[in-house]
Each structure stands twice: as structure tokens, then as C-alpha cells.
């Protein structure tokens, strides 16, 4: 019973993956063809796609195996970079807000205008 359920679930997952938006552009390549095309053309296209995805999976897992031991340190460095980026963003926003409070003019322009005597 469990193996039959697994087979049905795997079939459903395969159908769902074929219907996903990123695979839909490939469907015309598989379905269309002319009378002069080789009868195994769709099988060859699907096999090529499967091999490409297998190769990407192998490369991803090898990359994960290489970077895995360094992941703890990488998380700390990336976290620090994100915190720094947020702080810089907040400083820029605070500067923009203070500029808006002065009528949208930079502080140097406001100070120079205040130092000048009024005409007349």
C-alpha cells in the first residue's frame, strides 16, 4: 500500500513540475515536431533536460559539501553585512528626512542663506 501511494505521489509531483511556470516554455519543444523529425526527438529532448538537471544537482551538492564546513562563519559574515547595510540605509533616510525638514535644501545651502543680509 505504501509503495503504491509513493508511486502515485511521485507521478503527481512529476505532473505538477511539468505544469510549473518555468517548465511551460519547454513544452512546445517537446510536443511540436514535423513528419521528418526523428520519432525519438521528444525523448531525446527530455533526456537532455534530465541530464542537465542532474548535472546541476551534482554541482550544487558538491558545492554544498565544500562550503558546508564554512557555513557557520559565512552566516556570521553575511549577517554582519546585512546589519551594516540596514544601518547605512537608516542613516541615508535620516539625512533625507532632516533635509525635508529644512524645506528639502541641503544644510549648507540653508546656512549660507541665513548668513546673508536681507536685501533692502
OpenMM code with the backbone's topology and positions (N, CA, C; nanometers):
from openmm import Vec3, app, unit

residues = "UNK UNK UNK UNK UNK UNK UNK UNK UNK UNK UNK UNK UNK UNK UNK UNK UNK UNK UNK UNK UNK UNK UNK UNK UNK UNK UNK UNK UNK UNK UNK UNK UNK UNK UNK UNK UNK UNK UNK UNK UNK UNK UNK UNK UNK UNK UNK UNK UNK UNK UNK UNK UNK UNK UNK UNK UNK UNK UNK UNK UNK UNK UNK UNK UNK UNK UNK UNK UNK UNK UNK UNK UNK UNK UNK UNK UNK UNK UNK UNK UNK UNK UNK UNK UNK UNK UNK UNK UNK UNK UNK UNK UNK UNK UNK UNK UNK UNK UNK UNK UNK UNK UNK UNK UNK UNK UNK UNK UNK UNK UNK UNK UNK UNK UNK UNK UNK UNK UNK UNK".split()
positions = [
    Vec3(0.0820, -0.1197, 0.0000),
    Vec3(0.0000, 0.0000, 0.0000),
    Vec3(0.0867, 0.1266, 0.0000),
    Vec3(0.1935, 0.1269, 0.0807),
    Vec3(0.2789, 0.2453, 0.0897),
    Vec3(0.3510, 0.2699, -0.0420),
    Vec3(0.4009, 0.1640, -0.1053),
    Vec3(0.4727, 0.1834, -0.2311),
    Vec3(0.3794, 0.2318, -0.3411),
    Vec3(0.2543, 0.1870, -0.3407),
    Vec3(0.1576, 0.2358, -0.4395),
    Vec3(0.1275, 0.3835, -0.4163),
    Vec3(0.1149, 0.4205, -0.2897),
    Vec3(0.0908, 0.5607, -0.2574),
    Vec3(0.2107, 0.6464, -0.2984),
    Vec3(0.3313, 0.5963, -0.2737),
    Vec3(0.4513, 0.6684, -0.3157),
    Vec3(0.4557, 0.6857, -0.4667),
    Vec3(0.4189, 0.5817, -0.5404),
    Vec3(0.4190, 0.5904, -0.6868),
    Vec3(0.3204, 0.6957, -0.7349),
    Vec3(0.2041, 0.6993, -0.6739),
    Vec3(0.1031, 0.7994, -0.7126),
    Vec3(0.1528, 0.9402, -0.6785),
    Vec3(0.2137, 0.9563, -0.5606),
    Vec3(0.2654, 1.0872, -0.5212),
    Vec3(0.3791, 1.1324, -0.6125),
    Vec3(0.4660, 1.0406, -0.6501),
    Vec3(0.5760, 1.0749, -0.7407),
    Vec3(0.5210, 1.1138, -0.8780),
    Vec3(0.4226, 1.0396, -0.9262),
    Vec3(0.3604, 1.0739, -1.0538),
    Vec3(0.2969, 1.2120, -1.0463),
    Vec3(0.2275, 1.2401, -0.9366),
    Vec3(0.1664, 1.3718, -0.9184),
    Vec3(0.2696, 1.4828, -0.9139),
    Vec3(0.3820, 1.4574, -0.8457),
    Vec3(0.4890, 1.5572, -0.8403),
    Vec3(0.5478, 1.5816, -0.9783),
    Vec3(0.5617, 1.4760, -1.0570),
    Vec3(0.6125, 1.4917, -1.1928),
    Vec3(0.5189, 1.5735, -1.2793),
    Vec3(0.3898, 1.5459, -1.2688),
    Vec3(0.2907, 1.6230, -1.3455),
    Vec3(0.2913, 1.7683, -1.3000),
    Vec3(0.2976, 1.7910, -1.1684),
    Vec3(0.2998, 1.9282, -1.1169),
    Vec3(0.4245, 2.0024, -1.1637),
    Vec3(0.5380, 1.9343, -1.1700),
    Vec3(0.6599, 2.0025, -1.2141),
    Vec3(0.6547, 2.0357, -1.3621),
    Vec3(0.5887, 1.9529, -1.4405),
    Vec3(0.5741, 1.9833, -1.5828),
    Vec3(0.4808, 2.1016, -1.6025),
    Vec3(0.3843, 2.1178, -1.5143),
    Vec3(0.2897, 2.2276, -1.5277),
    Vec3(0.3367, 2.3560, -1.4603),
    Vec3(0.4538, 2.3543, -1.3994),
    Vec3(0.5025, 2.4752, -1.3327),
    Vec3(0.5412, 2.5797, -1.4375),
    Vec3(0.5346, 2.7071, -1.4019),
    Vec3(0.5600, 2.8140, -1.4998),
    Vec3(0.6983, 2.8106, -1.5627),
    Vec3(0.7992, 2.7620, -1.4929),
    Vec3(0.9336, 2.7663, -1.5503),
    Vec3(0.9562, 2.6540, -1.6520),
    Vec3(0.8696, 2.5540, -1.6546),
    Vec3(0.8852, 2.4433, -1.7492),
    Vec3(0.7939, 2.4616, -1.8701),
    Vec3(0.6895, 2.5410, -1.8545),
    Vec3(0.5919, 2.5583, -1.9629),
    Vec3(0.6566, 2.6036, -2.0940),
    Vec3(0.7557, 2.6940, -2.0954),
    Vec3(0.8163, 2.7322, -2.2235),
    Vec3(0.8856, 2.6168, -2.2962),
    Vec3(0.9198, 2.5102, -2.2265),
    Vec3(0.9881, 2.3969, -2.2884),
    Vec3(0.8885, 2.3004, -2.3531),
    Vec3(0.7636, 2.3048, -2.3096),
    Vec3(0.6631, 2.2094, -2.3591),
    Vec3(0.6491, 2.2130, -2.5114),
    Vec3(0.6453, 2.3305, -2.5767),
    Vec3(0.6356, 2.3288, -2.7238),
    Vec3(0.7518, 2.2570, -2.7918),
    Vec3(0.8717, 2.2644, -2.7328),
    Vec3(0.9852, 2.1920, -2.7900),
    Vec3(0.9622, 2.0420, -2.7885),
    Vec3(0.8956, 1.9960, -2.6836),
    Vec3(0.8725, 1.8529, -2.6682),
    Vec3(0.7562, 1.8068, -2.7553),
    Vec3(0.6519, 1.8865, -2.7593),
    Vec3(0.5282, 1.8437, -2.8252),
    Vec3(0.5333, 1.8619, -2.9766),
    Vec3(0.5898, 1.9729, -3.0226),
    Vec3(0.5871, 2.0008, -3.1662),
    Vec3(0.6930, 1.9209, -3.2401),
    Vec3(0.6741, 1.9088, -3.3627),
    Vec3(0.7671, 1.8361, -3.4484),
    Vec3(0.7055, 1.8207, -3.5864),
    Vec3(0.7864, 1.7815, -3.6810),
    Vec3(0.7355, 1.7597, -3.8157),
    Vec3(0.7423, 1.6112, -3.8485),
    Vec3(0.6874, 1.5771, -3.9605),
    Vec3(0.6854, 1.4367, -4.0024),
    Vec3(0.8267, 1.3855, -4.0306),
    Vec3(0.9171, 1.4761, -4.0657),
    Vec3(1.0532, 1.4333, -4.0979),
    Vec3(1.1429, 1.4234, -3.9747),
    Vec3(1.0950, 1.4710, -3.8584),
    Vec3(1.1749, 1.4607, -3.7362),
    Vec3(1.1854, 1.3156, -3.6931),
    Vec3(1.2926, 1.2877, -3.6226),
    Vec3(1.3117, 1.1528, -3.5707),
    Vec3(1.2036, 1.1224, -3.4680),
    Vec3(1.1578, 0.9990, -3.4640),
    Vec3(1.0470, 0.9654, -3.3741),
    Vec3(1.0880, 0.9728, -3.2262),
    Vec3(1.2171, 0.9686, -3.1986),
    Vec3(1.2629, 0.9768, -3.0604),
    Vec3(1.2982, 1.1198, -3.0178),
    Vec3(1.2663, 1.2174, -3.1029),
    Vec3(1.3012, 1.3563, -3.0722),
    Vec3(1.2505, 1.4006, -2.9357),
    Vec3(1.1235, 1.3823, -2.9000),
    Vec3(1.0784, 1.4243, -2.7666),
    Vec3(1.1525, 1.3536, -2.6536),
    Vec3(1.1815, 1.2252, -2.6727),
    Vec3(1.2536, 1.1502, -2.5696),
    Vec3(1.3952, 1.2054, -2.5536),
    Vec3(1.4591, 1.2388, -2.6654),
    Vec3(1.5941, 1.2935, -2.6588),
    Vec3(1.5953, 1.4306, -2.5914),
    Vec3(1.4948, 1.5137, -2.6192),
    Vec3(1.4868, 1.6449, -2.5556),
    Vec3(1.4685, 1.6291, -2.4050),
    Vec3(1.3766, 1.5432, -2.3662),
    Vec3(1.3524, 1.5206, -2.2237),
    Vec3(1.4771, 1.4614, -2.1569),
    Vec3(1.5444, 1.3710, -2.2258),
    Vec3(1.6672, 1.3134, -2.1699),
    Vec3(1.7752, 1.4191, -2.1518),
    Vec3(1.7884, 1.5077, -2.2495),
    Vec3(1.8852, 1.6171, -2.2377),
    Vec3(1.8530, 1.7088, -2.1212),
    Vec3(1.7248, 1.7417, -2.1056),
    Vec3(1.6847, 1.8250, -1.9922),
    Vec3(1.7122, 1.7534, -1.8603),
    Vec3(1.6808, 1.6248, -1.8551),
    Vec3(1.7038, 1.5481, -1.7321),
    Vec3(1.8518, 1.5436, -1.6991),
    Vec3(1.9365, 1.5219, -1.7985),
    Vec3(2.0808, 1.5205, -1.7731),
    Vec3(2.1310, 1.6562, -1.7258),
    Vec3(2.0759, 1.7633, -1.7830),
    Vec3(2.1166, 1.8971, -1.7399),
    Vec3(2.0788, 1.9208, -1.5940),
    Vec3(1.9586, 1.8803, -1.5553),
    Vec3(1.9162, 1.8986, -1.4169),
    Vec3(1.9957, 1.8094, -1.3220),
    Vec3(2.0283, 1.6900, -1.3664),
    Vec3(2.1112, 1.6009, -1.2836),
    Vec3(2.2489, 1.6637, -1.2629),
    Vec3(2.3062, 1.7174, -1.3695),
    Vec3(2.4377, 1.7818, -1.3584),
    Vec3(2.4315, 1.9013, -1.2638),
    Vec3(2.3244, 1.9816, -1.2728),
    Vec3(2.3105, 2.0949, -1.1812),
    Vec3(2.2965, 2.0473, -1.0375),
    Vec3(2.2249, 1.9388, -1.0168),
    Vec3(2.2114, 1.8834, -0.8819),
    Vec3(2.3431, 1.8341, -0.8265),
    Vec3(2.4213, 1.7675, -0.9098),
    Vec3(2.5522, 1.7171, -0.8659),
    Vec3(2.6440, 1.8339, -0.8302),
    Vec3(2.6484, 1.9360, -0.9156),
    Vec3(2.7337, 2.0520, -0.8888),
    Vec3(2.6875, 2.1230, -0.7612),
    Vec3(2.5576, 2.1355, -0.7427),
    Vec3(2.5049, 2.2013, -0.6217),
    Vec3(2.5418, 2.1230, -0.4967),
    Vec3(2.5287, 1.9917, -0.5020),
    Vec3(2.5620, 1.9125, -0.3835),
    Vec3(2.7121, 1.9147, -0.3556),
    Vec3(2.7951, 1.9147, -0.4600),
    Vec3(2.9392, 1.9262, -0.4388),
    Vec3(2.9751, 2.0616, -0.3778),
    Vec3(2.9108, 2.1668, -0.4262),
    Vec3(2.9332, 2.2997, -0.3704),
    Vec3(2.8906, 2.3029, -0.2239),
    Vec3(2.7770, 2.2414, -0.1937),
    Vec3(2.7308, 2.2351, -0.0555),
    Vec3(2.8266, 2.1581, 0.0332),
    Vec3(2.8846, 2.0510, -0.0194),
    Vec3(2.9805, 1.9726, 0.0586),
    Vec3(3.1076, 2.0521, 0.0850),
    Vec3(3.1486, 2.1345, -0.0112),
    Vec3(3.2699, 2.2140, 0.0057),
    Vec3(3.2452, 2.3297, 0.1023),
    Vec3(3.1337, 2.3984, 0.0871),
    Vec3(3.1090, 2.5169, 0.1688),
    Vec3(3.0444, 2.4827, 0.3035),
    Vec3(2.9939, 2.3614, 0.3186),
    Vec3(2.9263, 2.3207, 0.4418),
    Vec3(3.0047, 2.3474, 0.5686),
    Vec3(3.1316, 2.3067, 0.5766),
    Vec3(3.2080, 2.3322, 0.6996),
    Vec3(3.2293, 2.4807, 0.7296),
    Vec3(3.2223, 2.5654, 0.6289),
    Vec3(3.2429, 2.7089, 0.6465),
    Vec3(3.1115, 2.7845, 0.6651),
    Vec3(3.0009, 2.7144, 0.6629),
    Vec3(2.8710, 2.7797, 0.6635),
    Vec3(2.8484, 2.8650, 0.7886),
    Vec3(2.8904, 2.8176, 0.9038),
    Vec3(2.8703, 2.8928, 1.0279),
    Vec3(2.9381, 3.0296, 1.0193),
    Vec3(3.0618, 3.0315, 0.9704),
    Vec3(3.1351, 3.1575, 0.9570),
    Vec3(3.0723, 3.2451, 0.8483),
    Vec3(3.0315, 3.1829, 0.7391),
    Vec3(2.9700, 3.2587, 0.6303),
    Vec3(2.8405, 3.3245, 0.6766),
    Vec3(2.7617, 3.2548, 0.7584),
    Vec3(2.6375, 3.3123, 0.8098),
    Vec3(2.6658, 3.4352, 0.8945),
    Vec3(2.7704, 3.4305, 0.9761),
    Vec3(2.8061, 3.5443, 1.0610),
    Vec3(2.8497, 3.6637, 0.9757),
    Vec3(2.9323, 3.6393, 0.8739),
    Vec3(2.9800, 3.7474, 0.7875),
    Vec3(2.8635, 3.8089, 0.7103),
    Vec3(2.7786, 3.7263, 0.6527),
    Vec3(2.6649, 3.7765, 0.5760),
    Vec3(2.5692, 3.8520, 0.6674),
    Vec3(2.5484, 3.8011, 0.7887),
    Vec3(2.4632, 3.8712, 0.8848),
    Vec3(2.5180, 4.0091, 0.9175),
    Vec3(2.6484, 4.0191, 0.9372),
    Vec3(2.7107, 4.1495, 0.9654),
    Vec3(2.6957, 4.2442, 0.8471),
    Vec3(2.7109, 4.1927, 0.7259),
    Vec3(2.6945, 4.2763, 0.6066),
    Vec3(2.5506, 4.3278, 0.5979),
    Vec3(2.4539, 4.2442, 0.6291),
    Vec3(2.3134, 4.2862, 0.6237),
    Vec3(2.2863, 4.3942, 0.7287),
    Vec3(2.3369, 4.3745, 0.8513),
    Vec3(2.3180, 4.4751, 0.9562),
    Vec3(2.3824, 4.6066, 0.9145),
    Vec3(2.5027, 4.6017, 0.8585),
    Vec3(2.5703, 4.7223, 0.8122),
    Vec3(2.4897, 4.7917, 0.7018),
    Vec3(2.4351, 4.7147, 0.6089),
    Vec3(2.3554, 4.7726, 0.5009),
    Vec3(2.2302, 4.8412, 0.5560),
    Vec3(2.1671, 4.7810, 0.6561),
    Vec3(2.0480, 4.8417, 0.7161),
    Vec3(2.0858, 4.9715, 0.7874),
    Vec3(2.1965, 4.9703, 0.8596),
    Vec3(2.2395, 5.0923, 0.9283),
    Vec3(2.2698, 5.2048, 0.8293),
    Vec3(2.3395, 5.1730, 0.7220),
    Vec3(2.3687, 5.2740, 0.6193),
    Vec3(2.2390, 5.3260, 0.5594),
    Vec3(2.1451, 5.2378, 0.5330),
    Vec3(2.0159, 5.2780, 0.4784),
    Vec3(1.9435, 5.3722, 0.5743),
    Vec3(1.9469, 5.3422, 0.7045),
    Vec3(1.8805, 5.4264, 0.8033),
    Vec3(1.9471, 5.5634, 0.8126),
    Vec3(2.0790, 5.5684, 0.8032),
    Vec3(2.1491, 5.6967, 0.8059),
    Vec3(2.1107, 5.7801, 0.6844),
    Vec3(2.1031, 5.7170, 0.5684),
    Vec3(2.0650, 5.7891, 0.4466),
    Vec3(1.9220, 5.8407, 0.4594),
    Vec3(1.8323, 5.7588, 0.5120),
    Vec3(1.6931, 5.8021, 0.5289),
    Vec3(1.6831, 5.9148, 0.6307),
    Vec3(1.7614, 5.9084, 0.7378),
    Vec3(1.7591, 6.0146, 0.8382),
    Vec3(1.8093, 6.1453, 0.7771),
    Vec3(1.9119, 6.1371, 0.6947),
    Vec3(1.9619, 6.2565, 0.6272),
    Vec3(1.8587, 6.3145, 0.5325),
    Vec3(1.7873, 6.2299, 0.4625),
    Vec3(1.6830, 6.2767, 0.3719),
    Vec3(1.5682, 6.3391, 0.4501),
    Vec3(1.5354, 6.2818, 0.5653),
    Vec3(1.4268, 6.3359, 0.6469),
    Vec3(1.4642, 6.4715, 0.7033),
    Vec3(1.5898, 6.4882, 0.7475),
    Vec3(1.6308, 6.6179, 0.8014),
    Vec3(1.6369, 6.7215, 0.6895),
    Vec3(1.6714, 6.6799, 0.5704),
    Vec3(1.6691, 6.7716, 0.4563),
    Vec3(1.5286, 6.8160, 0.4239),
    Vec3(1.4325, 6.7258, 0.4370),
    Vec3(1.2923, 6.7603, 0.4115),
    Vec3(1.2428, 6.8583, 0.5164),
    Vec3(1.2932, 6.8465, 0.6403),
    Vec3(1.2522, 6.9391, 0.7463),
    Vec3(1.3038, 7.0798, 0.7186),
    Vec3(1.4130, 7.0933, 0.6432),
    Vec3(1.4685, 7.2245, 0.6081),
    Vec3(1.4139, 7.2727, 0.4749),
    Vec3(1.3058, 7.2167, 0.4329),
    Vec3(1.2488, 7.2574, 0.3056),
    Vec3(1.3097, 7.1865, 0.1879),
    Vec3(1.3762, 7.0758, 0.2127),
    Vec3(1.4326, 6.9973, 0.1050),
    Vec3(1.5663, 7.0486, 0.0562),
    Vec3(1.6222, 7.1513, 0.1242),
    Vec3(1.7517, 7.2045, 0.0832),
    Vec3(1.8614, 7.1468, 0.1702),
    Vec3(1.9782, 7.1250, 0.1165),
    Vec3(2.0894, 7.0772, 0.1987),
    Vec3(2.1240, 7.1779, 0.3067),
    Vec3(2.1838, 7.1291, 0.4154),
    Vec3(2.2169, 7.2140, 0.5300),
    Vec3(2.3096, 7.3280, 0.4903),
    Vec3(2.4053, 7.3036, 0.4013),
    Vec3(2.4996, 7.4083, 0.3616),
    Vec3(2.4271, 7.5235, 0.2933),
    Vec3(2.3282, 7.4948, 0.2145),
    Vec3(2.2519, 7.5989, 0.1457),
    Vec3(2.1707, 7.6782, 0.2464),
    Vec3(2.1102, 7.6114, 0.3436),
    Vec3(2.0308, 7.6796, 0.4449),
    Vec3(2.1192, 7.7722, 0.5268),
    Vec3(2.2370, 7.7266, 0.5683),
    Vec3(2.3258, 7.8087, 0.6496),
    Vec3(2.3736, 7.9303, 0.5719),
    Vec3(2.4117, 7.9159, 0.4465),
    Vec3(2.4582, 8.0284, 0.3666),
    Vec3(2.3474, 8.1304, 0.3472),
    Vec3(2.2256, 8.0842, 0.3263),
    Vec3(2.1146, 8.1752, 0.3066),
    Vec3(2.0871, 8.2536, 0.4342),
    Vec3(2.1046, 8.1921, 0.5507),
    Vec3(2.0791, 8.2607, 0.6764),
    Vec3(2.1875, 8.3624, 0.7076),
    Vec3(2.3093, 8.3411, 0.6582),
    Vec3(2.4203, 8.4321, 0.6858),
    Vec3(2.4103, 8.5609, 0.6037),
    Vec3(2.3377, 8.5631, 0.4970),
    Vec3(2.3306, 8.6796, 0.4103),
    Vec3(2.2332, 8.7836, 0.4686),
    Vec3(2.2674, 8.9065, 0.4527),
    Vec3(2.1710, 9.0089, 0.4980),
    Vec3(2.0532, 9.0163, 0.4017),
    Vec3(1.9415, 9.0515, 0.4524),
    Vec3(1.8224, 9.0672, 0.3686),
    Vec3(1.8375, 9.1883, 0.2791),
    Vec3(1.7913, 9.1809, 0.1561),
    Vec3(1.8026, 9.2988, 0.0677),
    Vec3(1.7104, 9.4109, 0.1138),
    Vec3(1.7551, 9.5305, 0.0934),
    Vec3(1.6733, 9.6439, 0.1076),
    Vec3(1.6639, 9.7175, 0.2274),
] * unit.nanometer
topology = app.Topology()
chain = topology.addChain("A")
for resn in residues:
    res = topology.addResidue(resn, chain)
    for name in ("N", "CA", "C"):
        topology.addAtom(name, app.Element.getBySymbol(name[0]), res)
